[in-house]
Amino acid sequence: MDVLDIFQRLGLAAALGLLVGLQREHAGTNLAGIRTFPLVTLLGGLCALLGMTYGGWLVGAGLFAIGAMLPHPGRDGGRRGGGRCAGGAAAS
């Protein structure tokens, strides 16, 4: 697998995540949006590419990392329905 193929696969993952994020922003949901979905799809694509070389344990580690980025009850400071996804934190 050459470098161009890797960038094409990661670019496709980011584009699909961007489309889903745009739809979520348009729907007005508070769960996740335009920043979170591309980050999650890029992480999933990267774990899948590295999993082909280093084994399946890396896919499990990637799923654990995605779970750590998802919103959890109690992160919103006691507000109901005001939870925020950690997309900004994942980008930094």
N, C-alpha and C positions, 0 to 999 in steps of 0.2 A: 504494500500500500504506500503510495507516494504522498508527498506533502499536499499536492493539489487535491487529491481525493479526500484527505483528512479535512482540509478547509471547506470543501464542498459539503461534506457530511455535517460538520459543525455549523456551517452557514445555513443549511436547510433546517437543522434543529432550532437555531435561533430565529429563523423566519417563521417557522410554525408556532413557536412560543410567542413571538410578537403578535401574530394574528389572533391567537387565543387571548392574549393580554388586551389587545385592542377591543375585542368583543366584550370582555369582562368590564373594561372601562366604560364602554358604550352602554352596557346594561346597568351600570351604576351600582355594582356590588361593592361591598367594603372588604371582601375577603382577600382578593389579590388583584393585581392589575398589570400594567404594561411593563413594569420593571421586574416583577417577580417571575412571571412565566418564562421569559427568555433566559433568565438566569437558571431556572430549574431545568429547562430543556437542554441548555448548554452543559450543565453538570451531568445530566443523564447521558447525553451523547458522548461526553468525554469519558465517563465511566464505562460506557459500552465499548468505546474504542480501546481503552486501556485494558478492559476485561478480556479482550481477544488475545492480548499479549501476556498479561500477568495472571489471569485466572479469574474465576467467578467471585472470589472474595471481595474484589474491588467494587463490584456492582452492589453488594450488600453494604459496604462502607458508604457508597454514594447514596443509597436509600436512607441510611442513618443520617447523613448530612442534610438531605432534603427534609427529613422529619424534624431535624433541629431548627430548620428555617421556618417551618410552618407556624401559624399562630397557635398559641396555647391559652387555655383559660387561665386567667389571673395575670396575664401580661398587659392587660388594658387598664390596670390601676383601679379595678373595681367597677368600671363603667360597663353597662350591659350593651352588647352589640357594637362597642367601639373598639374592638380589638384590631390591631394592625398587623399586617404580615411583615416579616422581617426582610423584605426585599431590599430595602435600603441598607440594612445591616449586612446583608449578604454581598452587596456590591462593594462595600468598603473593605 
